[in-house]
Amino acid sequence: MIALITCVLLIGLMLLGVPIAASMGITSIGIFSSLGLSNFLSVMPQRIYVGATGLTMLAIPFFILAGNLMNTGGITDRIFGFARACVGHWPGGLGQVNILSSVIFSGMSGAAVADAAGLGAIEMKAMDDAGFDRVFSAGITAASSTIGPVIPPSIPFVVYASIVGASVGRLFMAGFLPGFGMAVAMAISVYVTSKRRNYPVEPKMPWKVRGKLFLRAIPSLMTVVIIIGGIWGGIFTPTEAAVVACVYALFLGTVVYRELGFKDVMRVLHDSLIQSTKTLFIIAVANFLSYFLTHQRIPNQVINGITTVTSDPNMQILIIIFVLLILGCFIEGTAVILIATPVFMPIINSIGMDPIQFGVIMILASMIGLLTPPVGMSLYAVASITEVKVLDLAKAVIPYLVGIFIVLLIAAYWPPLSMFLPTLFG
């Protein structure tokens, strides 16, 4: 009964427009107090402090800062130009460029909203100039931005790792193949739609022009090599990689490209500080909510409920995925990870699934949540820069949602998709 009241109260507060962190805090405090356990509230400051501190958590503000520096310092422009030279002549034209740009940018910044807001503005202008339907352009821009948190580095993976104590490096490796699978699924959708609607295709660029654009983009592309190569090579940890990404992006923007002035840097620092504070505060309060859930044995109630329905591990996984998708419609992705992970991990352990594989399932499900109203953060981010109605945008992303869902099911029932690289590199 307490589990049901908690769920209804939490989701109800969010639907009423109460901020996520406040909703989680009010729910925990309210039920603790109603049960006559207000003495446990003395633990709240400690749990909140612990939730937002630690070496792993440091990666989040630095990856946010790195993404903002790249968007402001000219790095995203050069990435888009390189992608345009590579696949602009494919069926789907700039739609395919949109996807490839997001794949490249995903190796630099772990946030979907950074991709949607930064690359999105560049991609939308180019597709508008080429004559693409604006709703179609906005749809693929919103959908492709969800590739960012799956292909490393990834802020959601960092959050998940901090909860379960898993290796961030192994989680990063696990995201590569599912992320590329998402890109392939989206590329197929763009191909089919473009053929049916006869969208324009750009002329194939001469190799000389491609070479020039590649040389122009080399410093930007080296960001991926530095971050991923450094982590895989054991040169630095994922948290240190985030710091290195910031320093390198700042160097490119101020010294190499000279598109970042002092005022630009100050603005980027301010914006990154605000974004980081919001994210870390949600994580901090969620840590107290997690403590409340554990104290009230709500995970055990959920486990008993699911095992009562079925004892088949495959069906249990399907039920968990269904619950995650429903939660994603109403709760922001990071909050879903923070709330649902402690609840479902005992079931995952009991059926013998590797926490790394479940982490991929969790992040893929949260990416679907970014594209589903009423709380679809990528939808709102793209709608704000394109002036396309959220409802129209939600309809436009349906083909891409189907592709992501297929990748999610494959990741859930075919472990090699997520576990091959972590196992290979140990």
KOLMAR-624194 format. One record per atom (N, C-alpha, C): residue in one letter; x, y, z. Coordinates in steps of 0.1 Angstrom, whole numbers, plus 5000, padded with zeros to 4 digits. Layout:
# residues N
AXYZ ...
//
This chain:
# residues 426
M500849885000 M500050005000 M500950135000 I501950125008 I502850245009 I503550264995 A503850154988 A504550164975 A503550234965 L502250204966 L501250264957 L501150414960 I501050444973 I500850584977 I502050664973 T503250614975 T504450684971 T504550714956 C504150614948 C504150624933 C503150734929 V501950724934 V500850814931 V501250964935 L501750974947 L502151104952 L503251164944 L504251084941 L505451134934 L505051184920 I504451094912 I504051124898 I502951244898 G502051234908 G501051344909 G501651484910 L502651494919 L503351624922 L504051674909 M504651574902 M505351614890 M504451664879 L503251594878 L502251634868 L501651764871 L501651804884 L501151934888 L502152044885 G503352004881 G504352104877 G505352134888 V505352054899 V506252074910 V507652024905 P508752094907 P510052054902 P510351914907 I511151844899 I511451704902 I512051684916 A513151764919 A513751744932 A512851774943 A511951874942 A511051914952 A509951794954 S509551734943 S508551624943 S509151514951 M510351474948 M511051364955 M511151394970 G511651514973 G511851554987 G510451554995 I509451614989 I508151624996 I507551484998 T507751394988 T507151264989 T507851185001 S509151195002 S509951125012 S509551185026 I509651315027 I509351375040 I507951355044 G507051375035 G505551355038 G505251215044 I505751115037 I505350975041 I506050945054 F507350985055 F508050955067 F507351015079 S506851145077 S506151215088 S504851145091 S504051105081 S502751045083 S502850915090 L503950845089 L504150715095 L504750735109 G504950865114 G505450885127 G506950855128 L507650875117 L509050845116 L509850965113 S509451085118 S510051205115 S511451215121 N511851125130 N513251125135 N514251085125 F513751015115 F514550965104 F514951085095 L514251195096 L514551315088 L515951375091 S516451335103 S517751385106 S518851335097 V518551225090 V519451155081 V519451235068 M518451315065 M518251375052 M519451455047 P520051545056 P521151625051 P522351545047 Q522551435055 Q523751355052 Q523551275039 R522351225037 R522051155024 R522151245012 I521651365014 I521651465002 I523151494999 Y523951515010 Y525351555008 Y526051435001 V525851315005 V526551205000 V526151184985 G524851204982 G524351184969 G524951274958 A525451394962 A526051484951 A527551494952 T528151414960 T529651424961 T530251294957 G531551294956 G532251174951 G532951204938 L533951124935 L534751144923 L533951124910 T533051024911 T532250994899 T531351104895 M530751164906 M529751274903 M530451394897 L531751414899 L532551524894 L532451524879 A532351414873 A532351404858 A531151474852 I530051484859 I528851544853 I528951694850 P529351774860 P529551914856 P530551944845 F531651864845 F532651884835 F532251844821 F531451734820 F530951694807 F529951794802 I529151854811 I528151964807 I528952084802 L530052124809 L530852234805 L531452204792 A531952084790 A532652054777 A531652064765 G530452014767 G529452024756 G529152164753 N528952254763 N528652394761 N529852464754 L531052434758 L532252494751 L532352454737 M531952334734 M532052284720 M530952354711 N529752374717 N528652434710 N528952584707 T529752644716 T530052794714 T531352814707 G532252724708 G533552744703 G533852704688 G532852674681 G533052644667 G533252494664 I533352414674 I533552264672 I532452204665 T531152224669 T530052164663 T529852204648 D530252324644 D530152364630 D531052284621 R532252254626 R533152174618 R532752024618 I532151984628 I531651844628 I530551824618 F529651924617 F528551914608 F529051924594 G530052014591 G530652024578 G531251894573 F531951824582 F532651704579 F531551594576 A530551584585 A529451484582 A528751514569 R528551634566 R527951674553 R528751624541 A530051634542 A530851584531 A530851434530 C530651364541 C530651214541 C529451154536 V528251204541 V526951134538 V525951224532 G526251344529 G525251434523 G524651384510 H525351304503 H524851254490 H524051124491 W523951074503 W523150954505 W521650984504 P520850884501 P519350904502 P518950954516 G518251074516 G517951134529 G518751254531 G519851274523 G520651394524 G521051434538 L520551554541 L520951624553 L520351544566 G519351464563 G518751384574 G519851284579 Q520551224569 Q521651134573 Q522851204579 V523051334574 V524151414580 V523751444595 N522551474597 N522051494611 N522451384620 I522151254616 I522451144624 I523951124626 L524751134615 L526251114617 L526851224625 S526351344624 S526851454633 S526551424648 S525451364651 S525151334665 S525951214669 V526251124661 V527151004664 V528551064668 I529051154660 I530351214663 I530351294675 F529351374677 F529251464688 F529051384701 S528451264700 S528151184712 S529451144718 G530551134710 G531851094716 G532551204723 M531851324724 M532451444731 M531651484742 S530351474741 S529451524752 S528451424755 G528151404768 G527251294772 G525851334774 A525451454769 A524051504772 A523251514759 A522051464759 A521151474747 A520751614745 V520451684756 V519951824754 V521051914748 A522351894752 A523451964746 A523451944731 D523251824727 D523251784712 D522051854705 A520951844711 A519751904705 A519852054704 A520352124715 A520452264715 A521552324706 G522752254706 G523952294699 G523852264684 L524052134682 L524052084668 L522652104662 G521552104670 G520252114664 G520052244657 A520552354662 A520352484655 A521052484642 I522252424641 I522952424628 I522252324618 E521852214623 E521152114615 E519852164609 M519052234617 M517752284613 M517952394602 K518852484604 K519052584594 K519452524581 A520352424581 A520852364568 A519652294561 M518852224569 M517752144563 M516652234558 D516452344565 D515452444561 D515852504547 D517152544546 D517652604534 D517552504522 A517652374525 A517652264515 A516252234511 G515252274518 G513852254514 G513152134521 F513752084532 F513151974539 F511952024547 D510951944549 D509751974557 D510252004571 R509852114577 R510352154590 R510052054601 V508851994601 V508451894611 V509351774610 F509651724598 F510551614596 F511951644601 S512451764598 S513751804602 S513851814617 A512851864624 A512851874638 A512751734644 G511951644638 G511851514643 G513151434644 I513851444633 I515151374632 I516151434641 T516151564643 T517051644652 T516851594666 A515551584670 A515251544684 A515651394686 A515351314676 A515651174678 A517151144678 S517851204669 S519351184668 S520051234681 S519451324688 S520151374700 S520251274711 T519351174710 T519351074720 T520450974719 I521150974707 I522350894706 I523450934715 G523551064718 G524551114727 G524751044740 P523751024748 P523950964761 P524150814760 V524150754749 V524350604748 V525750574743 I526250644733 I527650634729 I528450714739 P529550654744 P530350734754 P531050854749 P531350944758 P530950954772 P529550974774 S529050944786 S527550954789 S527350994803 I526551104805 I526251144818 I525251044825 P524250994818 P523350894824 P524150764829 F525150724822 F525950604826 F526650634839 V527150764840 V527850804852 V526950794864 V525750844862 V524750844873 V524350704877 Y524150614867 Y523850474870 Y524950404877 A526150434873 A527350374879 A527450414893 S527150534896 S527250584910 S526250514919 I525150464914 I524150394922 I524550254925 V524950184914 V525150034915 V526650004918 G527450104917 G528950074920 G529550004908 A529050014896 A529649954884 A530750034879 S531549974870 S532650044864 S532150134853 V532450264854 V532050364844 V532650324830 G533950284831 G534650244818 G533950134811 R533550024818 R532849914812 R531449954807 L530750044814 L529450094810 L529650174797 F530650254796 F530950334784 F531150234772 M531950134774 M532150034763 M530849964759 A530049934769 A528749864766 A527849954758 G527950084758 G527050164750 G527350184736 F528550144732 F528950164718 F528050104708 L527949964708 L527149894698 L525649934698 P525049944710 P523649984710 P523450124704 G524450214707 G524350354701 G524450354686 F525350264681 F525450254666 F524250194660 G523650094668 G522350034664 G521250134663 M521250224672 M520250334672 M520450424659 A521650454656 A521950534644 A521550464631 V521850334630 V521450254618 V519950254617 A519250234628 A517750224628 A517150364623 M517750474628 M517250604624 M517650634609 A518850584605 A519250604591 A518250534581 I517850414585 I516850344577 I515550414576 S515050464587 S513850544587 S513950664579 V515050734579 V515250854571 V515250824556 Y515950714553 Y516050664539 Y514650634534 V513850564541 V512450524537 V511550644535 T511550734545 T510750854544 T511250944533 S512550964531 S513051054521 S512751004507 K512750874505 K512450814492 K510950834489 R510150814499 R508650834497 R508250974495 R508951074501 R508551214500 R509451284490 N510451214484 N511351274474 N512051394479 Y512651374491 Y513451484497 Y514751504489 P515351624489 P516551654481 P517751584487 V518651544477 V519951484480 V521051574475 E522051604483 E523151694479 E524051624469 P524651694460 P525551634450 P526751584458 K527351474452 K528551414459 K529751514458 M530351534469 M531451634469 M532651564463 P533451644456 P534751594451 P535651554463 W536551454461 W537451414472 W538351524477 K538651614468 K539451724472 K538751814482 V537451844480 V536751924489 V536551844502 R536251714501 R536151634513 R537351634522 G538551634515 G539851634522 G539951764529 K539651874523 K539752004530 K538852014542 L537651964541 L536751964552 L537151874563 F537751764559 F538351664569 F539451734577 L540351794569 L541551864576 L541051974585 R539952044581 R539452154589 R538852094602 A538351974601 A537651914613 A538551834622 I539751804617 I540651714625 I540851764640 P541051884643 P541251924657 P539951894665 S538751914659 S537551884666 S537351724667 L537651654657 L537551504658 L538551444667 M539651514670 M540551464679 M540051454694 T538951534696 T538351534709 T537851394713 V537251324703 V536751184705 V537951094708 V539051104700 V540251024701 V540851044715 I540951164720 I541551194733 I540651134744 I539351164744 I538451114754 I538350964755 I537950904744 I537750754744 I539050684744 G540050734737 G541350664737 G542050674751 G541850784757 G542450804771 G541850714781 I540450694780 I539750604789 I540150464787 W540050414774 W540350274771 W541850244773 G542750344771 G544150314773 G544550324787 G543650354796 G544050364810 G544850484814 I544850584805 I545650704808 I544950794818 F543650794818 F542850874828 F541550814830 T540950844841 T539550784844 T538550864837 P537250814836 P536250894830 P536051034836 T536251044849 T536051184855 T537251274850 E538451214849 E539551294844 E539351324830 A538751234822 A538451254808 A537551374806 A536651394815 A535751514814 A536451644816 V537451644825 V538251764827 V539151784814 V539751684809 V540551694797 V539751744785 A538451694784 A537651744773 A537351894775 C537151944787 C536952084789 C538152164785 V539352124789 V540552194786 V540852204771 Y540552084765 Y540852074750 Y539852164743 A538552154747 A537552234740 A537852384742 L538252424754 L538652564756 L539852604748 F540752514747 F541952544738 F541552564724 L540752474718 L540252494704 L539552624702 G538552654711 G537752764709 G538452894711 T539452904719 T540153034722 T541453054714 V542152944712 V543452954705 V543452914690 V542852794688 V542852744674 V541752814665 Y540552804669 Y539452864661 Y539253014664 R539553054676 R539453194681 R537953244679 E537053154683 E535653194683 E535053214697 L535953194707 L535553204721 L536253324727 G535553434730 G536153544737 G535853534752 F536453634759 F536253624774 F534853624778 K534053714772 K532553714776 K531853584772 D532253524761 D531653394758 D532053284768 V533253284772 V533653184782 V532953204795 M532753334799 M532053364812 M530553314811 R529953344799 R528553304797 R528453144797 V529353074791 V529352934791 V529552874805 L530452934813 L530652894826 L529352914835 H528753024833 H527553054840 H526452954837 D526252934824 D525152844819 D525452694824 S526752654823 S527152524828 S526952504843 L527252614850 L527052614865 L525552584868 I524652664861 I523252644864 I522752504860 Q523152454849 Q522752324844 Q523252214854 S524552224858 S525152134867 S524452134881 T524152254886 T523552264899 T522152194899 K521352214888 K520052154887 K520152004887 T521151954879 T521251804877 T521751744890 L522751804897 L523351744909 L522351754921 F521551864921 F520551874931 F519451764930 I519051734918 I518151624916 I518751494921 I519951464917 I520651344922 I520751344937 A521151454943 A521251454957 A519951424965 V518851484961 V517551454967 V517151314964 A517451264952 A517051124949 A517751024958 N518951064963 N519650974972 N518850954985 F518251064990 F517451045001 F516150974998 L515550994986 L514350914982 L514750764982 S515950734977 S516350594976 S516450534990 Y516950614999 Y517050575013 Y515650545019 F514750635016 F513350615020 F512750485014 L512950465001 L512350344995 L512950215001 T514250215004 T514850105010 T514350075024 H514250185032 H513750175046 H512350125046 Q511550155037 Q510150105036 Q509949975029 R511149925025 R511149795018 R510249785005 I510149904999 I509349914987 I509949824975 P511349824974 P511849724963 P511349584965 N511349544978 N510849404981 N509349384977 Q508549494979 Q507149484975 Q507049474960 V507849554953 V507849544938 V508249404933 I509349354940 I509849224936 I508749114938 N508049124949 N507049024952 N505849044942 G505549164938 G504549184929 G504849134915 I506049154910 I506449104897 I506548954897 T507148894908 T507348744908 T505948674910 T505048744916 T503648694917 T503048684903 V503248784895 V502648784881 V503348664873 T504648654873 T505348554866 T506648524872 S507148394870 S508448354875 S509448344863 D508948364851 D509748354839 D510648484838 P511948464839 P512848584838 P512648674826 N512348614814 N512148684802 N510948784804 M509848724810 M508648814812 M508948914822 Q509748884832 Q510048984843 Q510849094837 I511749074828 I512449174821 I511549264813 L510549194806 L509649274798 L508749364806 I508349314818 I507549394827 I508349514832 I509649494835 I510549604840 I510649704829 I510849664816 I510949754805 I509649834803 F508549774805 F507249834803 F507149944814 V507449914827 V507350004838 V508350124835 L509550104830 L510450204827 L509950304816 L509350244806 L508750324795 L507650414800 I506750354809 I505650434815 I506250544823 L507150514832 L507750614840 L508450734832 G509050694821 G509650784812 G508750884806 C507450854805 C506450944800 C506151064809 F506451034822 F506051134832 F507251194840 I508351124840 I509551164848 I510751174839 E511551284842 E512751304834 E513751184836 G514551164825 G515351044824 G516251014836 T516951114840 T517851104852 T517151054864 A515951114866 A515151084878 A514650934877 V514350894865 V513850754863 V515050654868 I516250684863 I517350604867 I517650604882 L517550724888 L517750734902 L516650664910 I515450674906 I514350614914 I514250464911 A514350424898 A514050284895 A515150184897 T516350234896 T517550144897 T517550064910 P517450134922 P517450064935 P516249964936 V515149994929 V513949914930 V514149784923 F514749794910 F514749674901 F516049594903 M517149654908 M518349574909 M518249444916 P517549424927 P517449294933 P516849194923 I515849234915 I515349134905 I516349104895 I517149204890 I518149184880 I519249084885 N519549104898 N520549014904 N520048874905 S518748864909 S518148734911 S518048654898 I517848714886 I517748644874 I519148634867 G520148684873 G521548664868 G521948754857 M521248864855 M521648964845 M522849054850 D523749074841 D524949154845 D524449304847 P524849374858 P524449514859 P524849604848 I525849564841 I526349644829 I525249634818 Q524749514816 Q523649504806 Q522449574810 F522049564822 F520849634827 F521049784826 G522249834828 G522549974827 G522250024813 V522549944803 V522249974789 V520749984786 I520049884792 I518549874791 I517950004797 M518450034809 M517950154816 M518150284808 I519350294802 I519650424795 I518850424782 L518750314775 L517950314763 L516450344766 A515950294777 A514550324780 A514350474784 S515350524790 S515250674794 S515450754781 M516150714771 M516150784758 M514850784751 I514050684752 I512750684747 I511850784755 G512150794768 G511450894776 G511651034772 L512851064766 L513251194762 L512451234750 L511751134743 L511051164731 L509551144732 T509051124745 T507651094747 T507051204756 P506051264752 P505351364761 P504651294773 P504251354783 P504351504785 P505751554790 V506651464794 V507951514799 V509051464790 G509051514777 G510151474768 G511151584766 M512251584773 M513151694774 M513651734760 S514051634752 S514551654739 S513451724730 L512251674732 L511151734724 L511051884727 Y511051924740 Y510952064743 Y512152144739 A513352084740 A514552154736 A514552184721 V514152084713 V514052114698 V512852204695 A511752184701 A510652264699 A510952414701 S511752444711 S512052584715 S512952644704 I513752564697 I514652634687 I514152624673 T513052544672 T512452524658 T511052584657 E510452614668 E509052674668 E508052574662 V508452444663 V507452334659 V506652294671 K505352274670 K504552234681 K505052094686 V504952084700 V505451964706 V504651844702 L503351854700 L502451744695 L502851704681 D503151794672 D503551764659 D504951694659 L505751744668 L507151684669 L507051544675 A506151524684 A505951384690 A505551284680 K504651334670 K504251244659 K505451214650 A506251314647 A507351294638 A508451204643 V508551184656 V509651094661 V509150954663 I507950924660 I507450784662 I508250684654 P508550694641 P509450594635 P510750574642 Y511350674647 Y512650664654 Y512450594668 L511350624674 L511050554687 L510950404685 V510350364674 V510250224670 V511650164669 G512550234662 G513850184660 G514650174673 I514450274682 I515150264695 I514550154704 F513250134703 F512650024710 F513149884706 I513349874693 I513849744688 I515249714693 V516049824693 V517449814698 V517349774713 L516449834720 L516249804735 L515949664737 L515049604729 L514649464731 L515849374727 I516549404717 I517749324714 I518749334725 A519049454731 A519949464742 A519449384754 A518149374756 A517649304768 A517749154766 Y517549104754 Y517448954752 Y518648894745 W519548984740 W520748934734 W521949004740 P522548944751 P523549014759 P524849054751 P525248984740 P526449034733 P526349174727 L525149224725 L525049364719 L525649464729 S525449444742 S526049534752 S527249474759 M527449344759 M528549284767 M529749244759 F529649254746 F530749204738 F532049294740 L531949424739 L533149504741 L533649504756 P532749514766 P533249514779 P534049374782 T533449274777 T534149144779 T535449134771 L535449184759 L536649184750 L537749254757 F537449374762 F538549464768 F538749444783 G537849354789 G538049314802 G537849414813 
//
